[in-house]
């Protein structure tokens, strides 16, 4: 890994107490919604973010959600964990994605859309896998924050943007990142997760999301699902005709059903 990037990751602050407590509760089979609610409610910013998202049309809940306990019951603990990690990301990084041609607002919206698509899709086909896929889908692009910072520091923004113009498929982006910085977004994200002592499944799911078939057997389906979602929603396009067609090819390759995925797409797309 690029030595400068590696050093930046090693100096990241640890996760705050709220996130650590949420992590522990989500890993404890005996914990309850009440336990998690009491922790979340002590963090006003996280509480506001969760309630705002619970009432967003992206997630499709039919009634207004006014309490954290109700939001946790609807989302499930895994998605709340994703919100907590997303909150930690905002606190830990100065988000400047100019080399990627997007704003910090665009970046955060893409992360939310990726999570909403994963939630609406996998809650219908394999809800238990959301324990990994929900937080992972929130954090798919976190490595770009570190890469963008390095690109700016090395005065490579314009040359990097020129290379982005040549991208014909989102999967091409990793090779451009590696060419510029000797490392991809996914490798950086995985290293950040290691630094935060997150579980191996979460690290591996992200790390292999460009090449799921290279993943260990117990990681492979997670990585395939993440690749599907980031093909549909990425910095270049969000659920447009081309990205959906590219995604359908992956669904066929991986043996996923079209209809369930397209229903999830419709729910997210209708509320963009």
N, C-alpha and C positions, 0 to 999 in steps of 0.2 A: 504494500500500500504506500502511496505517496507519503513521505515522512512528515511533511508539514501538516497534512490532513490528519494523520495518525496522532500527532501531538495535540492537535486541537480537540480531538475526540477524548483523549486521555485526560484532558484538563476540564472536561465538562463537569458542572456541579452534579452531585448525586440527586436522585429524585427526592422531592420534598416528602415530609412526613405523611401528608394526606394521600399522596399517590402510593407510597409504600404500604400504608394501612389498607388501601383499597386493593392493592395487589394481593396482600395476605388474605383478605376476606374472600376474594374471588377464587383463591386457591384452596380455601377451606370448605369442604363439603358440608360442614355443620353450621356455617354462617348463614344468616338470614337477611331478608330484605331490610328488616329493622336495623340490623347491625350496620349494613352498608349505608342506609339512610342517615344514621347518626353521624357517620364520618363525612359524608358528602355535604350535609347541611352546615358543617363548620367552615366550609370554603364557599363564600358568597359568589365568587366568579365562576367556579365550577357548577354550582347550583343554577346560576342564571343561564349558563351555556346549555346544561342538560334540559332545563325547562323550555328554553327557546327552541332547541332541536326537537323536543317531544311534540311541540306544537307546529313544527314545520310540516308542510304538505309532503315533503320528501319521504317521510317515514309513514305517512298514511294512517295515523291514528284517528279514529272517527270522532272522538270527543276531546274537548279542551282538557289539557293536563295541567293541574294547578299545584300538585305536590310532588316532591322528590320521590316519596315512596311509590306513588302511582307510576311515575316515569321509570323507576327501576323495575317495577313489576312488568311493565310493557316492554322495555328494552331488553331486560335480562342483565345479569351482572357483567357478562363479557363486554357488552357494548358500553356500559358505564365505565368499565376499565379503559376502553378505548378513548372515551371522552377525557378521562383523567390523564392518560398519556399524551393526548393532544394538548391538554392544558399545560402539561410539563414542557412540551416542545415549545410552546409560545413563550414560556418563562425563561427557557434555557438559551434561546437563539435570537439573534437580531436577524429577522427574516428580510432578506433582500434578494429577490429572484430575477433581477434585471438581466443577467446573462441568459436566462431562459425565456426572456421576452414576456414575462408575466409579473403582475403585482403581488404583494403579500396577500391582498384580498382574494385575488384569483387563486393563489396557492391554497389558501384555507378552504375556499369554496370547492376546489377539486377534491381535497381530502374528505370533505363532508359528503360530496356526491359519491365518491368511491365507497365510503362506508355505507351510505344509504342504499346503494345498489347491492352491495354484498349482503346487507341485512335483509332487504326485501326478497332477495334471491334465495339465500341459504336458510332463512327461517322457514321456507316452504319445502326444502329438500333434505336438509341435514342440520337441524338447529344446533346440535351439540358441537359441531365443528366451528360455530361462531365463537367458541371460547378462544380459539386462535385467530380465526379469520376476521372477527370484528376489530380487535385492536390492531391487527396487521394491516387491514385495509385503511384504517385511519392514518397509518404511519408509512404508507408505501413510498411517499415522496420525500421523506425527511432528509435523506442523504443529499438531496439537491440543495438544501440550505447551506450545508458545509461546502459543497463543491462550488456553488455560486460565490460564496465568500472568498474562496481560494482563487477563483477565476478573476474576480475583481482586483484582489491584492496583486495578482501577477499581470495586470493590465492586458488581459486576454478577452475582455468582454466582446469587443467587436468581431474578433476572429471566430469566437465561439458562436456568436449569433449568425455569422455567415455560414458556418457549418450546419447549424440547425435548419437553415433554409433548404438544405439539400436532402433533408429527411423525407422519405416517402412512406415510411411505416414506423409507428412508435417504437418497435423493437430495435430500430436502427440507432436509437438515442444512446444506448449503453456503449456502443463502439465509439461514438463521438466523445462521450465522457472519458472513456479509457484513453483515447488518443490524446485528449487534452490534459488529463490529470492522472493517468495511469490507474484509474479506479472508477467503478460505476456507482451510480446512486444506490443500487441494491447492496453492494459491498459496504459502502459507508453506513447505510441504514443498519445492516446486520452488526457492524462493529459498534455503533451507538447502542444497540440493544444489549450487546455483550457488556459494554461499559456500565449500563444500568442494571446488569444482573438479571435480565429477563430470561425466560426459559428457552431451552434449545429449540423447541418446536417453532417458537415465534421468530427466533433468529434465522433458522433454516428456511422457513416458509418464505421470508423476504429474500434471503440470499439466492435461492434457486428459482425465483419467480420469473426470471428471463429464460431459464432452461430447466423447466420442471422435470423433464425425463432424466436429468442427471442427478436428481435429488434422491436421498435415501427413501426407501419404500414408505416409511411412516410420515414422511414430509410431502411426498409427491402430490397428493390430492390437494393439500393446502396451497402449494405453489401453483398448481394448475388453475385453481379458482382465482388466485391473485392475478395471474397473467390474463385471465379472461377479463377481470374487472378493469385492469389498467390498460387493456387494449380498447375497451369501450369508452373509458374516461381517462384522459391524460392531458398534458399541457398543450397538445396540438388540436385536439377535438374532444368534444363531450357529447357522445351519443348522436353524432351525425350519421348520415347514411353510410359513409365509407367505414367509419369505426364499427358500426353495427355489423356490416358485412364481414369485416375482418374477424369480428368476435364470433360470428356464426360458424366460420371455418374452424375456429378453435374448439367451439362446442362439439362439432362433429368429430374432430380429432381426439378429444378427450372423453367422448361418450356422454356428454351432458344433454339433457332434454332442452329443445328450443323453447317450447311454450312457457315453461315456468320462468326461464330467464327473460323472455320478451315481456312477460307480465311485469316483472320487476323493472325492466327498462322503461316501460310505459308509465309506471308510477313515478319514477324519478324524472323522466323527460317531460311529463305533463306539468311538472312544477318547477322547471328551471326558470 
